[in-house]
Amino acid sequence: MSHSHKNDAHMADRAERAAKIIEQPEEYKICEGCDSILTAGAVTCPNCHSYRFDTDPQTVVTHAQLLGSRAQTSVTREDLY
């Protein structure tokens, strides 16, 4: 698979996840430590271990739209371990 196809698949996956979040923003929250979008039930962020979150549904929608339209820039748990 070429780099271009891999990137296209990555972006399509991000857009799909963003669409799910946008449909039900009250089911998600934004980590104030690393800007990851997490399920509402998360107690701490699995990426940065923060426990401070923004739960405003409109903010979640706006953030999901942004993240769904650009390549990943945050570090994930998989990147660290």
mmJSON file of the N, C-alpha and C atoms, coordinates in Angstrom:
{"data_MODEL":{"atom_site":{
"group_PDB":["ATOM","ATOM","ATOM","ATOM","ATOM","ATOM","ATOM","ATOM","ATOM","ATOM","ATOM","ATOM","ATOM","ATOM","ATOM","ATOM","ATOM","ATOM","ATOM","ATOM","ATOM","ATOM","ATOM","ATOM","ATOM","ATOM","ATOM","ATOM","ATOM","ATOM","ATOM","ATOM","ATOM","ATOM","ATOM","ATOM","ATOM","ATOM","ATOM","ATOM","ATOM","ATOM","ATOM","ATOM","ATOM","ATOM","ATOM","ATOM","ATOM","ATOM","ATOM","ATOM","ATOM","ATOM","ATOM","ATOM","ATOM","ATOM","ATOM","ATOM","ATOM","ATOM","ATOM","ATOM","ATOM","ATOM","ATOM","ATOM","ATOM","ATOM","ATOM","ATOM","ATOM","ATOM","ATOM","ATOM","ATOM","ATOM","ATOM","ATOM","ATOM","ATOM","ATOM","ATOM","ATOM","ATOM","ATOM","ATOM","ATOM","ATOM","ATOM","ATOM","ATOM","ATOM","ATOM","ATOM","ATOM","ATOM","ATOM","ATOM","ATOM","ATOM","ATOM","ATOM","ATOM","ATOM","ATOM","ATOM","ATOM","ATOM","ATOM","ATOM","ATOM","ATOM","ATOM","ATOM","ATOM","ATOM","ATOM","ATOM","ATOM","ATOM","ATOM","ATOM","ATOM","ATOM","ATOM","ATOM","ATOM","ATOM","ATOM","ATOM","ATOM","ATOM","ATOM","ATOM","ATOM","ATOM","ATOM","ATOM","ATOM","ATOM","ATOM","ATOM","ATOM","ATOM","ATOM","ATOM","ATOM","ATOM","ATOM","ATOM","ATOM","ATOM","ATOM","ATOM","ATOM","ATOM","ATOM","ATOM","ATOM","ATOM","ATOM","ATOM","ATOM","ATOM","ATOM","ATOM","ATOM","ATOM","ATOM","ATOM","ATOM","ATOM","ATOM","ATOM","ATOM","ATOM","ATOM","ATOM","ATOM","ATOM","ATOM","ATOM","ATOM","ATOM","ATOM","ATOM","ATOM","ATOM","ATOM","ATOM","ATOM","ATOM","ATOM","ATOM","ATOM","ATOM","ATOM","ATOM","ATOM","ATOM","ATOM","ATOM","ATOM","ATOM","ATOM","ATOM","ATOM","ATOM","ATOM","ATOM","ATOM","ATOM","ATOM","ATOM","ATOM","ATOM","ATOM","ATOM","ATOM","ATOM","ATOM","ATOM","ATOM","ATOM","ATOM","ATOM","ATOM","ATOM","ATOM","ATOM","ATOM","ATOM","ATOM","ATOM","ATOM","ATOM","ATOM","ATOM","ATOM","ATOM","ATOM"],
"id":[1,2,3,4,5,6,7,8,9,10,11,12,13,14,15,16,17,18,19,20,21,22,23,24,25,26,27,28,29,30,31,32,33,34,35,36,37,38,39,40,41,42,43,44,45,46,47,48,49,50,51,52,53,54,55,56,57,58,59,60,61,62,63,64,65,66,67,68,69,70,71,72,73,74,75,76,77,78,79,80,81,82,83,84,85,86,87,88,89,90,91,92,93,94,95,96,97,98,99,100,101,102,103,104,105,106,107,108,109,110,111,112,113,114,115,116,117,118,119,120,121,122,123,124,125,126,127,128,129,130,131,132,133,134,135,136,137,138,139,140,141,142,143,144,145,146,147,148,149,150,151,152,153,154,155,156,157,158,159,160,161,162,163,164,165,166,167,168,169,170,171,172,173,174,175,176,177,178,179,180,181,182,183,184,185,186,187,188,189,190,191,192,193,194,195,196,197,198,199,200,201,202,203,204,205,206,207,208,209,210,211,212,213,214,215,216,217,218,219,220,221,222,223,224,225,226,227,228,229,230,231,232,233,234,235,236,237,238,239,240,241,242,243],
"type_symbol":["N","C","C","N","C","C","N","C","C","N","C","C","N","C","C","N","C","C","N","C","C","N","C","C","N","C","C","N","C","C","N","C","C","N","C","C","N","C","C","N","C","C","N","C","C","N","C","C","N","C","C","N","C","C","N","C","C","N","C","C","N","C","C","N","C","C","N","C","C","N","C","C","N","C","C","N","C","C","N","C","C","N","C","C","N","C","C","N","C","C","N","C","C","N","C","C","N","C","C","N","C","C","N","C","C","N","C","C","N","C","C","N","C","C","N","C","C","N","C","C","N","C","C","N","C","C","N","C","C","N","C","C","N","C","C","N","C","C","N","C","C","N","C","C","N","C","C","N","C","C","N","C","C","N","C","C","N","C","C","N","C","C","N","C","C","N","C","C","N","C","C","N","C","C","N","C","C","N","C","C","N","C","C","N","C","C","N","C","C","N","C","C","N","C","C","N","C","C","N","C","C","N","C","C","N","C","C","N","C","C","N","C","C","N","C","C","N","C","C","N","C","C","N","C","C","N","C","C","N","C","C","N","C","C","N","C","C","N","C","C","N","C","C"],
"label_atom_id":["N","CA","C","N","CA","C","N","CA","C","N","CA","C","N","CA","C","N","CA","C","N","CA","C","N","CA","C","N","CA","C","N","CA","C","N","CA","C","N","CA","C","N","CA","C","N","CA","C","N","CA","C","N","CA","C","N","CA","C","N","CA","C","N","CA","C","N","CA","C","N","CA","C","N","CA","C","N","CA","C","N","CA","C","N","CA","C","N","CA","C","N","CA","C","N","CA","C","N","CA","C","N","CA","C","N","CA","C","N","CA","C","N","CA","C","N","CA","C","N","CA","C","N","CA","C","N","CA","C","N","CA","C","N","CA","C","N","CA","C","N","CA","C","N","CA","C","N","CA","C","N","CA","C","N","CA","C","N","CA","C","N","CA","C","N","CA","C","N","CA","C","N","CA","C","N","CA","C","N","CA","C","N","CA","C","N","CA","C","N","CA","C","N","CA","C","N","CA","C","N","CA","C","N","CA","C","N","CA","C","N","CA","C","N","CA","C","N","CA","C","N","CA","C","N","CA","C","N","CA","C","N","CA","C","N","CA","C","N","CA","C","N","CA","C","N","CA","C","N","CA","C","N","CA","C","N","CA","C","N","CA","C","N","CA","C","N","CA","C","N","CA","C","N","CA","C","N","CA","C","N","CA","C"],
"label_alt_id":[null,null,null,null,null,null,null,null,null,null,null,null,null,null,null,null,null,null,null,null,null,null,null,null,null,null,null,null,null,null,null,null,null,null,null,null,null,null,null,null,null,null,null,null,null,null,null,null,null,null,null,null,null,null,null,null,null,null,null,null,null,null,null,null,null,null,null,null,null,null,null,null,null,null,null,null,null,null,null,null,null,null,null,null,null,null,null,null,null,null,null,null,null,null,null,null,null,null,null,null,null,null,null,null,null,null,null,null,null,null,null,null,null,null,null,null,null,null,null,null,null,null,null,null,null,null,null,null,null,null,null,null,null,null,null,null,null,null,null,null,null,null,null,null,null,null,null,null,null,null,null,null,null,null,null,null,null,null,null,null,null,null,null,null,null,null,null,null,null,null,null,null,null,null,null,null,null,null,null,null,null,null,null,null,null,null,null,null,null,null,null,null,null,null,null,null,null,null,null,null,null,null,null,null,null,null,null,null,null,null,null,null,null,null,null,null,null,null,null,null,null,null,null,null,null,null,null,null,null,null,null,null,null,null,null,null,null,null,null,null,null,null,null],
"label_comp_id":["MET","MET","MET","SER","SER","SER","HIS","HIS","HIS","SER","SER","SER","HIS","HIS","HIS","LYS","LYS","LYS","ASN","ASN","ASN","ASP","ASP","ASP","ALA","ALA","ALA","HIS","HIS","HIS","MET","MET","MET","ALA","ALA","ALA","ASP","ASP","ASP","ARG","ARG","ARG","ALA","ALA","ALA","GLU","GLU","GLU","ARG","ARG","ARG","ALA","ALA","ALA","ALA","ALA","ALA","LYS","LYS","LYS","ILE","ILE","ILE","ILE","ILE","ILE","GLU","GLU","GLU","GLN","GLN","GLN","PRO","PRO","PRO","GLU","GLU","GLU","GLU","GLU","GLU","TYR","TYR","TYR","LYS","LYS","LYS","ILE","ILE","ILE","CYS","CYS","CYS","GLU","GLU","GLU","GLY","GLY","GLY","CYS","CYS","CYS","ASP","ASP","ASP","SER","SER","SER","ILE","ILE","ILE","LEU","LEU","LEU","THR","THR","THR","ALA","ALA","ALA","GLY","GLY","GLY","ALA","ALA","ALA","VAL","VAL","VAL","THR","THR","THR","CYS","CYS","CYS","PRO","PRO","PRO","ASN","ASN","ASN","CYS","CYS","CYS","HIS","HIS","HIS","SER","SER","SER","TYR","TYR","TYR","ARG","ARG","ARG","PHE","PHE","PHE","ASP","ASP","ASP","THR","THR","THR","ASP","ASP","ASP","PRO","PRO","PRO","GLN","GLN","GLN","THR","THR","THR","VAL","VAL","VAL","VAL","VAL","VAL","THR","THR","THR","HIS","HIS","HIS","ALA","ALA","ALA","GLN","GLN","GLN","LEU","LEU","LEU","LEU","LEU","LEU","GLY","GLY","GLY","SER","SER","SER","ARG","ARG","ARG","ALA","ALA","ALA","GLN","GLN","GLN","THR","THR","THR","SER","SER","SER","VAL","VAL","VAL","THR","THR","THR","ARG","ARG","ARG","GLU","GLU","GLU","ASP","ASP","ASP","LEU","LEU","LEU","TYR","TYR","TYR"],
"label_asym_id":["A","A","A","A","A","A","A","A","A","A","A","A","A","A","A","A","A","A","A","A","A","A","A","A","A","A","A","A","A","A","A","A","A","A","A","A","A","A","A","A","A","A","A","A","A","A","A","A","A","A","A","A","A","A","A","A","A","A","A","A","A","A","A","A","A","A","A","A","A","A","A","A","A","A","A","A","A","A","A","A","A","A","A","A","A","A","A","A","A","A","A","A","A","A","A","A","A","A","A","A","A","A","A","A","A","A","A","A","A","A","A","A","A","A","A","A","A","A","A","A","A","A","A","A","A","A","A","A","A","A","A","A","A","A","A","A","A","A","A","A","A","A","A","A","A","A","A","A","A","A","A","A","A","A","A","A","A","A","A","A","A","A","A","A","A","A","A","A","A","A","A","A","A","A","A","A","A","A","A","A","A","A","A","A","A","A","A","A","A","A","A","A","A","A","A","A","A","A","A","A","A","A","A","A","A","A","A","A","A","A","A","A","A","A","A","A","A","A","A","A","A","A","A","A","A","A","A","A","A","A","A","A","A","A","A","A","A","A","A","A","A","A","A"],
"label_entity_id":["1","1","1","1","1","1","1","1","1","1","1","1","1","1","1","1","1","1","1","1","1","1","1","1","1","1","1","1","1","1","1","1","1","1","1","1","1","1","1","1","1","1","1","1","1","1","1","1","1","1","1","1","1","1","1","1","1","1","1","1","1","1","1","1","1","1","1","1","1","1","1","1","1","1","1","1","1","1","1","1","1","1","1","1","1","1","1","1","1","1","1","1","1","1","1","1","1","1","1","1","1","1","1","1","1","1","1","1","1","1","1","1","1","1","1","1","1","1","1","1","1","1","1","1","1","1","1","1","1","1","1","1","1","1","1","1","1","1","1","1","1","1","1","1","1","1","1","1","1","1","1","1","1","1","1","1","1","1","1","1","1","1","1","1","1","1","1","1","1","1","1","1","1","1","1","1","1","1","1","1","1","1","1","1","1","1","1","1","1","1","1","1","1","1","1","1","1","1","1","1","1","1","1","1","1","1","1","1","1","1","1","1","1","1","1","1","1","1","1","1","1","1","1","1","1","1","1","1","1","1","1","1","1","1","1","1","1","1","1","1","1","1","1"],
"label_seq_id":[1,1,1,2,2,2,3,3,3,4,4,4,5,5,5,6,6,6,7,7,7,8,8,8,9,9,9,10,10,10,11,11,11,12,12,12,13,13,13,14,14,14,15,15,15,16,16,16,17,17,17,18,18,18,19,19,19,20,20,20,21,21,21,22,22,22,23,23,23,24,24,24,25,25,25,26,26,26,27,27,27,28,28,28,29,29,29,30,30,30,31,31,31,32,32,32,33,33,33,34,34,34,35,35,35,36,36,36,37,37,37,38,38,38,39,39,39,40,40,40,41,41,41,42,42,42,43,43,43,44,44,44,45,45,45,46,46,46,47,47,47,48,48,48,49,49,49,50,50,50,51,51,51,52,52,52,53,53,53,54,54,54,55,55,55,56,56,56,57,57,57,58,58,58,59,59,59,60,60,60,61,61,61,62,62,62,63,63,63,64,64,64,65,65,65,66,66,66,67,67,67,68,68,68,69,69,69,70,70,70,71,71,71,72,72,72,73,73,73,74,74,74,75,75,75,76,76,76,77,77,77,78,78,78,79,79,79,80,80,80,81,81,81],
"pdbx_PDB_ins_code":[null,null,null,null,null,null,null,null,null,null,null,null,null,null,null,null,null,null,null,null,null,null,null,null,null,null,null,null,null,null,null,null,null,null,null,null,null,null,null,null,null,null,null,null,null,null,null,null,null,null,null,null,null,null,null,null,null,null,null,null,null,null,null,null,null,null,null,null,null,null,null,null,null,null,null,null,null,null,null,null,null,null,null,null,null,null,null,null,null,null,null,null,null,null,null,null,null,null,null,null,null,null,null,null,null,null,null,null,null,null,null,null,null,null,null,null,null,null,null,null,null,null,null,null,null,null,null,null,null,null,null,null,null,null,null,null,null,null,null,null,null,null,null,null,null,null,null,null,null,null,null,null,null,null,null,null,null,null,null,null,null,null,null,null,null,null,null,null,null,null,null,null,null,null,null,null,null,null,null,null,null,null,null,null,null,null,null,null,null,null,null,null,null,null,null,null,null,null,null,null,null,null,null,null,null,null,null,null,null,null,null,null,null,null,null,null,null,null,null,null,null,null,null,null,null,null,null,null,null,null,null,null,null,null,null,null,null,null,null,null,null,null,null],
"Cartn_x":[0.85,0.0,0.896,0.625,1.444,1.143,2.054,1.877,0.59,0.291,-0.908,-2.173,-2.225,-3.402,-3.54,-2.399,-2.412,-2.953,-2.499,-2.948,-4.433,-4.885,-6.302,-7.158,-6.717,-7.462,-7.481,-6.359,-6.263,-7.245,-7.268,-8.151,-9.617,-9.922,-11.296,-11.732,-10.833,-11.13,-11.379,-10.558,-10.744,-12.078,-12.412,-13.67,-14.862,-14.748,-15.827,-16.011,-14.906,-15.003,-15.573,-15.176,-15.695,-17.2,-17.668,-19.109,-19.894,-19.371,-20.045,-20.125,-19.051,-19.01,-19.999,-20.034,-20.92,-22.389,-22.706,-24.088,-24.531,-23.612,-23.945,-22.892,-22.763,-21.687,-21.799,-23.006,-23.17,-22.548,-22.156,-21.521,-19.993,-19.485,-18.037,-17.622,-16.299,-15.739,-14.327,-13.804,-12.474,-11.51,-10.383,-9.34,-8.701,-8.644,-8.022,-6.497,-5.974,-4.525,-3.923,-4.595,-3.996,-4.962,-6.188,-7.194,-7.765,-7.53,-8.145,-9.637,-10.422,-11.845,-12.024,-12.657,-12.843,-14.319,-14.659,-16.036,-16.339,-17.586,-17.993,-17.674,-17.605,-17.366,-15.919,-14.996,-13.576,-13.311,-12.565,-12.236,-10.965,-9.989,-8.753,-8.462,-7.656,-7.289,-6.263,-6.503,-5.538,-4.245,-4.279,-3.086,-2.175,-2.752,-1.891,-2.208,-3.21,-3.589,-4.213,-4.619,-5.301,-6.683,-7.229,-8.581,-9.445,-9.025,-9.808,-10.367,-11.689,-12.372,-13.344,-13.588,-14.621,-15.761,-16.923,-18.058,-19.143,-18.918,-19.924,-20.147,-21.39,-21.645,-21.268,-21.516,-21.173,-19.659,-18.928,-17.467,-16.964,-17.574,-17.199,-17.431,-18.572,-18.88,-17.834,-17.558,-16.584,-15.213,-14.808,-13.503,-13.462,-14.533,-14.587,-14.488,-15.154,-15.067,-13.626,-12.944,-11.54,-10.658,-10.762,-9.905,-10.205,-11.457,-11.835,-11.358,-10.942,-10.557,-9.045,-8.27,-6.815,-6.14,-4.902,-4.135,-3.886,-3.687,-3.422,-2.107,-2.13,-0.903,-0.581,-1.531,-1.301,-0.589,0.051,0.716,-0.313,-0.338,-1.279,-0.541,-1.301,-0.731,0.171,-0.271,0.509,1.861,1.906,3.17,4.167,3.658,4.513,4.971,4.212,4.539,4.786],
"Cartn_y":[-1.18,0.0,1.243,2.155,3.358,4.274,5.199,6.154,6.948,7.317,8.11,7.333,6.046,5.231,5.023,4.845,4.672,5.933,7.097,8.365,8.575,8.223,8.354,7.497,6.273,5.373,5.925,6.485,7.078,8.241,9.104,10.268,9.837,8.825,8.33,7.762,7.054,6.5,7.624,8.662,9.8,10.491,10.665,11.319,10.479,9.168,8.267,8.333,8.321,8.421,9.77,10.825,12.165,12.215,11.603,11.599,10.918,9.823,9.124,10.021,10.748,11.648,12.795,13.351,14.469,14.069,12.812,12.317,12.239,11.953,11.792,12.462,13.775,14.455,14.327,14.078,13.939,12.647,11.75,10.483,10.619,11.823,12.034,13.27,13.392,14.577,14.767,15.983,16.323,16.388,15.716,15.787,17.162,17.846,19.166,19.076,17.872,17.694,17.525,16.761,16.471,16.66,17.104,17.365,16.114,14.945,13.735,13.744,13.087,12.921,11.523,11.464,10.207,9.943,8.693,8.399,9.045,9.407,10.13,9.362,8.046,7.24,7.159,7.661,7.591,8.417,7.847,8.546,9.361,8.779,9.485,9.24,10.099,9.96,8.833,7.885,6.797,7.269,8.44,8.946,9.73,10.684,11.565,11.473,10.685,10.445,11.65,12.641,13.798,13.376,14.153,13.893,15.139,16.078,17.295,17.23,17.445,17.275,18.406,18.644,19.572,18.699,18.789,17.936,18.665,19.931,20.692,20.065,19.606,18.936,19.773,21.071,21.899,21.981,22.048,22.064,20.732,19.641,18.308,18.229,18.725,18.701,19.497,20.698,21.552,20.889,20.307,19.652,18.407,17.632,16.436,16.829,17.917,18.387,18.746,19.424,19.797,18.559,17.659,16.476,15.561,15.496,14.639,15.157,16.415,17.018,17.159,16.727,16.838,15.578,15.406,14.241,14.316,13.154,13.088,13.775,14.595,15.249,14.912,14.311,13.997,12.659,12.492,11.242,10.335,9.078,8.131,7.176,6.43,5.434,4.456,4.061,3.124,3.716,5.026,5.676,5.631,5.574,5.653,4.308,3.239,1.945,0.87],
"Cartn_z":[0.0,0.0,0.0,-0.893,-0.96,0.219,0.464,1.567,1.377,0.135,-0.164,0.197,-0.163,0.153,1.65,2.326,3.774,4.443,3.978,4.526,4.245,3.041,2.702,3.623,3.886,4.777,6.192,6.636,7.973,8.094,7.09,7.128,7.057,6.263,6.174,7.518,8.201,9.521,10.53,10.5,11.413,11.139,9.872,9.51,9.968,9.843,10.281,11.794,12.535,13.995,14.41,13.709,14.014,13.788,12.709,12.406,13.52,14.066,15.174,16.405,16.678,17.833,17.638,16.443,16.134,16.277,15.962,16.092,17.544,18.462,19.884,20.759,20.679,21.421,22.931,23.436,24.886,25.407,24.503,24.886,24.983,24.727,24.662,25.448,25.662,26.306,25.777,25.969,25.473,26.644,26.509,27.524,27.455,28.586,28.611,28.698,28.862,28.895,27.514,26.645,25.329,24.159,24.427,23.389,22.73,23.304,22.778,23.089,22.242,22.516,23.094,24.264,24.985,25.204,25.51,25.874,27.218,27.418,28.621,29.898,29.831,31.019,31.463,30.666,31.031,32.286,33.202,34.454,34.279,33.596,33.259,31.78,31.202,29.798,29.648,28.74,28.554,27.887,27.271,26.584,27.511,28.276,29.094,30.588,30.955,32.349,33.05,32.271,32.842,33.341,34.251,34.748,34.62,33.782,33.543,32.131,32.017,30.745,30.459,29.174,28.729,28.218,28.85,28.497,27.714,27.337,26.608,25.228,24.928,23.643,22.419,22.435,21.276,21.082,22.182,22.091,21.546,21.977,21.487,19.974,19.503,18.063,17.287,17.735,17.054,17.012,18.128,18.219,17.325,17.293,16.437,14.965,14.592,13.202,12.854,13.762,13.536,13.421,14.391,14.386,13.208,12.781,11.658,10.326,10.278,9.008,8.833,9.846,9.721,10.24,9.862,10.309,11.809,12.423,13.861,14.19,15.239,15.69,17.134,17.854,19.262,19.417,20.544,20.894,21.552,21.147,21.748,22.672,23.42,24.334,23.562,22.343,21.534,21.14,20.975,20.624,21.786,23.0,24.183,24.705,24.456,25.059,24.033],
"occupancy":[1.0,1.0,1.0,1.0,1.0,1.0,1.0,1.0,1.0,1.0,1.0,1.0,1.0,1.0,1.0,1.0,1.0,1.0,1.0,1.0,1.0,1.0,1.0,1.0,1.0,1.0,1.0,1.0,1.0,1.0,1.0,1.0,1.0,1.0,1.0,1.0,1.0,1.0,1.0,1.0,1.0,1.0,1.0,1.0,1.0,1.0,1.0,1.0,1.0,1.0,1.0,1.0,1.0,1.0,1.0,1.0,1.0,1.0,1.0,1.0,1.0,1.0,1.0,1.0,1.0,1.0,1.0,1.0,1.0,1.0,1.0,1.0,1.0,1.0,1.0,1.0,1.0,1.0,1.0,1.0,1.0,1.0,1.0,1.0,1.0,1.0,1.0,1.0,1.0,1.0,1.0,1.0,1.0,1.0,1.0,1.0,1.0,1.0,1.0,1.0,1.0,1.0,1.0,1.0,1.0,1.0,1.0,1.0,1.0,1.0,1.0,1.0,1.0,1.0,1.0,1.0,1.0,1.0,1.0,1.0,1.0,1.0,1.0,1.0,1.0,1.0,1.0,1.0,1.0,1.0,1.0,1.0,1.0,1.0,1.0,1.0,1.0,1.0,1.0,1.0,1.0,1.0,1.0,1.0,1.0,1.0,1.0,1.0,1.0,1.0,1.0,1.0,1.0,1.0,1.0,1.0,1.0,1.0,1.0,1.0,1.0,1.0,1.0,1.0,1.0,1.0,1.0,1.0,1.0,1.0,1.0,1.0,1.0,1.0,1.0,1.0,1.0,1.0,1.0,1.0,1.0,1.0,1.0,1.0,1.0,1.0,1.0,1.0,1.0,1.0,1.0,1.0,1.0,1.0,1.0,1.0,1.0,1.0,1.0,1.0,1.0,1.0,1.0,1.0,1.0,1.0,1.0,1.0,1.0,1.0,1.0,1.0,1.0,1.0,1.0,1.0,1.0,1.0,1.0,1.0,1.0,1.0,1.0,1.0,1.0,1.0,1.0,1.0,1.0,1.0,1.0,1.0,1.0,1.0,1.0,1.0,1.0,1.0,1.0,1.0,1.0,1.0,1.0],
"B_iso_or_equiv":[0.0,0.0,0.0,0.0,0.0,0.0,0.0,0.0,0.0,0.0,0.0,0.0,0.0,0.0,0.0,0.0,0.0,0.0,0.0,0.0,0.0,0.0,0.0,0.0,0.0,0.0,0.0,0.0,0.0,0.0,0.0,0.0,0.0,0.0,0.0,0.0,0.0,0.0,0.0,0.0,0.0,0.0,0.0,0.0,0.0,0.0,0.0,0.0,0.0,0.0,0.0,0.0,0.0,0.0,0.0,0.0,0.0,0.0,0.0,0.0,0.0,0.0,0.0,0.0,0.0,0.0,0.0,0.0,0.0,0.0,0.0,0.0,0.0,0.0,0.0,0.0,0.0,0.0,0.0,0.0,0.0,0.0,0.0,0.0,0.0,0.0,0.0,0.0,0.0,0.0,0.0,0.0,0.0,0.0,0.0,0.0,0.0,0.0,0.0,0.0,0.0,0.0,0.0,0.0,0.0,0.0,0.0,0.0,0.0,0.0,0.0,0.0,0.0,0.0,0.0,0.0,0.0,0.0,0.0,0.0,0.0,0.0,0.0,0.0,0.0,0.0,0.0,0.0,0.0,0.0,0.0,0.0,0.0,0.0,0.0,0.0,0.0,0.0,0.0,0.0,0.0,0.0,0.0,0.0,0.0,0.0,0.0,0.0,0.0,0.0,0.0,0.0,0.0,0.0,0.0,0.0,0.0,0.0,0.0,0.0,0.0,0.0,0.0,0.0,0.0,0.0,0.0,0.0,0.0,0.0,0.0,0.0,0.0,0.0,0.0,0.0,0.0,0.0,0.0,0.0,0.0,0.0,0.0,0.0,0.0,0.0,0.0,0.0,0.0,0.0,0.0,0.0,0.0,0.0,0.0,0.0,0.0,0.0,0.0,0.0,0.0,0.0,0.0,0.0,0.0,0.0,0.0,0.0,0.0,0.0,0.0,0.0,0.0,0.0,0.0,0.0,0.0,0.0,0.0,0.0,0.0,0.0,0.0,0.0,0.0,0.0,0.0,0.0,0.0,0.0,0.0,0.0,0.0,0.0,0.0,0.0,0.0,0.0,0.0,0.0,0.0,0.0,0.0],
"pdbx_formal_charge":[null,null,null,null,null,null,null,null,null,null,null,null,null,null,null,null,null,null,null,null,null,null,null,null,null,null,null,null,null,null,null,null,null,null,null,null,null,null,null,null,null,null,null,null,null,null,null,null,null,null,null,null,null,null,null,null,null,null,null,null,null,null,null,null,null,null,null,null,null,null,null,null,null,null,null,null,null,null,null,null,null,null,null,null,null,null,null,null,null,null,null,null,null,null,null,null,null,null,null,null,null,null,null,null,null,null,null,null,null,null,null,null,null,null,null,null,null,null,null,null,null,null,null,null,null,null,null,null,null,null,null,null,null,null,null,null,null,null,null,null,null,null,null,null,null,null,null,null,null,null,null,null,null,null,null,null,null,null,null,null,null,null,null,null,null,null,null,null,null,null,null,null,null,null,null,null,null,null,null,null,null,null,null,null,null,null,null,null,null,null,null,null,null,null,null,null,null,null,null,null,null,null,null,null,null,null,null,null,null,null,null,null,null,null,null,null,null,null,null,null,null,null,null,null,null,null,null,null,null,null,null,null,null,null,null,null,null,null,null,null,null,null,null],
"auth_seq_id":[1,1,1,2,2,2,3,3,3,4,4,4,5,5,5,6,6,6,7,7,7,8,8,8,9,9,9,10,10,10,11,11,11,12,12,12,13,13,13,14,14,14,15,15,15,16,16,16,17,17,17,18,18,18,19,19,19,20,20,20,21,21,21,22,22,22,23,23,23,24,24,24,25,25,25,26,26,26,27,27,27,28,28,28,29,29,29,30,30,30,31,31,31,32,32,32,33,33,33,34,34,34,35,35,35,36,36,36,37,37,37,38,38,38,39,39,39,40,40,40,41,41,41,42,42,42,43,43,43,44,44,44,45,45,45,46,46,46,47,47,47,48,48,48,49,49,49,50,50,50,51,51,51,52,52,52,53,53,53,54,54,54,55,55,55,56,56,56,57,57,57,58,58,58,59,59,59,60,60,60,61,61,61,62,62,62,63,63,63,64,64,64,65,65,65,66,66,66,67,67,67,68,68,68,69,69,69,70,70,70,71,71,71,72,72,72,73,73,73,74,74,74,75,75,75,76,76,76,77,77,77,78,78,78,79,79,79,80,80,80,81,81,81],
"auth_comp_id":["MET","MET","MET","SER","SER","SER","HIS","HIS","HIS","SER","SER","SER","HIS","HIS","HIS","LYS","LYS","LYS","ASN","ASN","ASN","ASP","ASP","ASP","ALA","ALA","ALA","HIS","HIS","HIS","MET","MET","MET","ALA","ALA","ALA","ASP","ASP","ASP","ARG","ARG","ARG","ALA","ALA","ALA","GLU","GLU","GLU","ARG","ARG","ARG","ALA","ALA","ALA","ALA","ALA","ALA","LYS","LYS","LYS","ILE","ILE","ILE","ILE","ILE","ILE","GLU","GLU","GLU","GLN","GLN","GLN","PRO","PRO","PRO","GLU","GLU","GLU","GLU","GLU","GLU","TYR","TYR","TYR","LYS","LYS","LYS","ILE","ILE","ILE","CYS","CYS","CYS","GLU","GLU","GLU","GLY","GLY","GLY","CYS","CYS","CYS","ASP","ASP","ASP","SER","SER","SER","ILE","ILE","ILE","LEU","LEU","LEU","THR","THR","THR","ALA","ALA","ALA","GLY","GLY","GLY","ALA","ALA","ALA","VAL","VAL","VAL","THR","THR","THR","CYS","CYS","CYS","PRO","PRO","PRO","ASN","ASN","ASN","CYS","CYS","CYS","HIS","HIS","HIS","SER","SER","SER","TYR","TYR","TYR","ARG","ARG","ARG","PHE","PHE","PHE","ASP","ASP","ASP","THR","THR","THR","ASP","ASP","ASP","PRO","PRO","PRO","GLN","GLN","GLN","THR","THR","THR","VAL","VAL","VAL","VAL","VAL","VAL","THR","THR","THR","HIS","HIS","HIS","ALA","ALA","ALA","GLN","GLN","GLN","LEU","LEU","LEU","LEU","LEU","LEU","GLY","GLY","GLY","SER","SER","SER","ARG","ARG","ARG","ALA","ALA","ALA","GLN","GLN","GLN","THR","THR","THR","SER","SER","SER","VAL","VAL","VAL","THR","THR","THR","ARG","ARG","ARG","GLU","GLU","GLU","ASP","ASP","ASP","LEU","LEU","LEU","TYR","TYR","TYR"],
"auth_asym_id":["A","A","A","A","A","A","A","A","A","A","A","A","A","A","A","A","A","A","A","A","A","A","A","A","A","A","A","A","A","A","A","A","A","A","A","A","A","A","A","A","A","A","A","A","A","A","A","A","A","A","A","A","A","A","A","A","A","A","A","A","A","A","A","A","A","A","A","A","A","A","A","A","A","A","A","A","A","A","A","A","A","A","A","A","A","A","A","A","A","A","A","A","A","A","A","A","A","A","A","A","A","A","A","A","A","A","A","A","A","A","A","A","A","A","A","A","A","A","A","A","A","A","A","A","A","A","A","A","A","A","A","A","A","A","A","A","A","A","A","A","A","A","A","A","A","A","A","A","A","A","A","A","A","A","A","A","A","A","A","A","A","A","A","A","A","A","A","A","A","A","A","A","A","A","A","A","A","A","A","A","A","A","A","A","A","A","A","A","A","A","A","A","A","A","A","A","A","A","A","A","A","A","A","A","A","A","A","A","A","A","A","A","A","A","A","A","A","A","A","A","A","A","A","A","A","A","A","A","A","A","A","A","A","A","A","A","A","A","A","A","A","A","A"],
"auth_atom_id":["N","CA","C","N","CA","C","N","CA","C","N","CA","C","N","CA","C","N","CA","C","N","CA","C","N","CA","C","N","CA","C","N","CA","C","N","CA","C","N","CA","C","N","CA","C","N","CA","C","N","CA","C","N","CA","C","N","CA","C","N","CA","C","N","CA","C","N","CA","C","N","CA","C","N","CA","C","N","CA","C","N","CA","C","N","CA","C","N","CA","C","N","CA","C","N","CA","C","N","CA","C","N","CA","C","N","CA","C","N","CA","C","N","CA","C","N","CA","C","N","CA","C","N","CA","C","N","CA","C","N","CA","C","N","CA","C","N","CA","C","N","CA","C","N","CA","C","N","CA","C","N","CA","C","N","CA","C","N","CA","C","N","CA","C","N","CA","C","N","CA","C","N","CA","C","N","CA","C","N","CA","C","N","CA","C","N","CA","C","N","CA","C","N","CA","C","N","CA","C","N","CA","C","N","CA","C","N","CA","C","N","CA","C","N","CA","C","N","CA","C","N","CA","C","N","CA","C","N","CA","C","N","CA","C","N","CA","C","N","CA","C","N","CA","C","N","CA","C","N","CA","C","N","CA","C","N","CA","C","N","CA","C","N","CA","C","N","CA","C","N","CA","C","N","CA","C","N","CA","C","N","CA","C"],
"pdbx_PDB_model_num":[1,1,1,1,1,1,1,1,1,1,1,1,1,1,1,1,1,1,1,1,1,1,1,1,1,1,1,1,1,1,1,1,1,1,1,1,1,1,1,1,1,1,1,1,1,1,1,1,1,1,1,1,1,1,1,1,1,1,1,1,1,1,1,1,1,1,1,1,1,1,1,1,1,1,1,1,1,1,1,1,1,1,1,1,1,1,1,1,1,1,1,1,1,1,1,1,1,1,1,1,1,1,1,1,1,1,1,1,1,1,1,1,1,1,1,1,1,1,1,1,1,1,1,1,1,1,1,1,1,1,1,1,1,1,1,1,1,1,1,1,1,1,1,1,1,1,1,1,1,1,1,1,1,1,1,1,1,1,1,1,1,1,1,1,1,1,1,1,1,1,1,1,1,1,1,1,1,1,1,1,1,1,1,1,1,1,1,1,1,1,1,1,1,1,1,1,1,1,1,1,1,1,1,1,1,1,1,1,1,1,1,1,1,1,1,1,1,1,1,1,1,1,1,1,1,1,1,1,1,1,1,1,1,1,1,1,1,1,1,1,1,1,1]
}}}
